[in-house]
């Protein structure tokens, strides 16, 4: 794995993890969710990169990407522009976009704005309709939870946010989750790895009508939707409607998981790798 920084159109530095190497096969670009970062893909990216190039992005305001002091650029169309800037900078003409939650909304929008750049889309627990209960839950904690001091505190906070979505993780796995979502500063303090202002700025993302329009842009693009069995963000009825509008839609429901399924767990990883391998070069 190597690391790159790419400068966005407005000067914000974007951090990218680069796995594997360019080949005749379609590259994969991983786009994380609202409060997540490129480390979410540490388990799945190396598996996908055995025979192709795989990128994992930190959206602005997350991870090692730059923050926007005004928070004015924390919205979907800017994230789309950032993804396209990364593709251009790394010389990628077309890619499969793997979007988790907000990253899936961004991926659908990329297909609307730059259809020819998208060879396939993986939507992880996201669709055009968002269950209000799940959205309310996410925005109840995003940028609002009290600071932590130790890694034990960070683990406890991760459990508070996500244990209903993954009730059977071991203590070691919860530490892994915490290390994906928090970082340790030079002085040893443990802090959230995102700008708390992203939550306020991202509330008015898009209307459901806009998201359905963006989903319509996937009509001729191979698409896989992954749903957690107990998801409170992506309803089973929404997946059914997506399939009604796009009969070739592929879908899988991950048993015992909510929002979002863990990408490198066997059932989820198998679905993703099979889908990506099926894409024409």
Helices and strands as residue ranges (DSSP letters): E 2-7, E 13-19, E 27-31, G 38-41, H 42-48, E 54-58, H 76-89, E 95-100, H 102-113, G 115-117, E 118-124, H 132-141, H 151-162, H 171-181, E 182-184, E 190-192, H 197-202, H 208-216, E 223-228, H 236-245, E 250-254, H 266-278
